[in-house]
Amino acid sequence: MKVRKLLDKLNKYTGFGENADQKQVRKLRTVLRALKEKQDELQLKLEAAEGTHERRKLEQQLEVIRRQRQKGQEVYRSIKDARPKH
């Protein structure tokens, strides 16, 4: 899945906030995992990149993914903490 589509899904699922049900939490977790895989993939490309333009472009993409994942992880944790424990 493309990074843009993953980021759109992440925004959609983080919008539920603490009212999210279990299915939505699972989907959020799935999107966060996919973003982590993309982040690792881009990190490998960055290490292999030779041109400064290409490196800068990859660094920007990595930074966007890092920040979005961080936001998503914060929402995920807040949802998990707000849910009643059985």
Phi and psi in degrees as a GROMACS rama.xvg file:
@    title "Ramachandran Plot"
@    xaxis  label "Phi"
@    yaxis  label "Psi"
@TYPE xy
-70.0659  152.266  LYS-2
-60.0625  -42.3046  VAL-3
-59.005  -43.7831  ARG-4
-66.2983  -38.9078  LYS-5
-64.0938  -41.2718  LEU-6
-66.2673  -36.9162  LEU-7
-63.3859  -42.93  ASP-8
-64.3068  -41.1826  LYS-9
-60.2597  -45.3943  LEU-10
-61.0635  -38.331  ASN-11
-64.2446  -46.434  LYS-12
-76.0075  -29.1511  TYR-13
-75.4573  -16.7805  THR-14
-71.3966  -17.0326  GLY-15
-71.1896  -28.6044  PHE-16
62.9527  -144.353  GLY-17
-79.0981  -2.15112  GLU-18
-89.4754  7.32244  ASN-19
-70.2844  141.119  ALA-20
-90.4443  179.287  ASP-21
-62.6116  -37.5367  GLN-22
-63.4521  -43.1403  LYS-23
-66.9434  -36.4454  GLN-24
-64.7089  -40.8977  VAL-25
-62.9168  -41.5212  ARG-26
-65.579  -40.2511  LYS-27
-60.4692  -45.073  LEU-28
-62.4305  -39.1265  ARG-29
-63.454  -43.429  THR-30
-65.271  -40.1466  VAL-31
-62.8525  -39.2029  LEU-32
-64.3627  -43.0987  ARG-33
-63.2461  -39.287  ALA-34
-65.5734  -35.7413  LEU-35
-63.4821  -41.4134  LYS-36
-63.6903  -42.6202  GLU-37
-63.129  -39.7117  LYS-38
-62.3607  -44.7583  GLN-39
-63.6121  -39.9314  ASP-40
-63.2668  -44.746  GLU-41
-66.7807  -34.0667  LEU-42
-63.4931  -41.4633  GLN-43
-64.6769  -41.5593  LEU-44
-63.3054  -38.5526  LYS-45
-63.7795  -41.4549  LEU-46
-64.7656  -30.4598  GLU-47
-91.2932  -10.7135  ALA-48
-68.5882  145.214  ALA-49
-111.601  -41.1231  GLU-50
-80.8447  147.355  GLY-51
-67.1265  -35.9366  THR-52
-62.8214  -46.4584  HIS-53
-63.6053  -41.8149  GLU-54
-63.1397  -43.2287  ARG-55
-63.0791  -41.7095  ARG-56
-62.7248  -45.4639  LYS-57
-66.1124  -37.8028  LEU-58
-63.7207  -39.7434  GLU-59
-65.1771  -43.2878  GLN-60
-62.7862  -41.453  GLN-61
-62.3469  -42.0343  LEU-62
-63.8381  -41.1708  GLU-63
-61.786  -46.7075  VAL-64
-63.9217  -43.2394  ILE-65
-58.1847  -47.0284  ARG-66
-67.3811  -41.5291  ARG-67
-66.5761  -39.9241  GLN-68
-63.3259  -39.8395  ARG-69
-62.0162  -45.1594  GLN-70
-60.8446  -45.1916  LYS-71
-62.9761  -39.6986  GLY-72
-66.0553  -37.1922  GLN-73
-64.9868  -42.9252  GLU-74
-64.4244  -43.7542  VAL-75
-58.8646  -46.0749  TYR-76
-63.9014  -41.1829  ARG-77
-65.9767  -36.8823  SER-78
-65.2746  -46.1413  ILE-79
-63.2724  -39.1149  LYS-80
-71.0565  -31.581  ASP-81
-79.5698  -20.9248  ALA-82
-73.8212  143.981  ARG-83
-68.0286  141.18  PRO-84
-94.3309  131.516  LYS-85
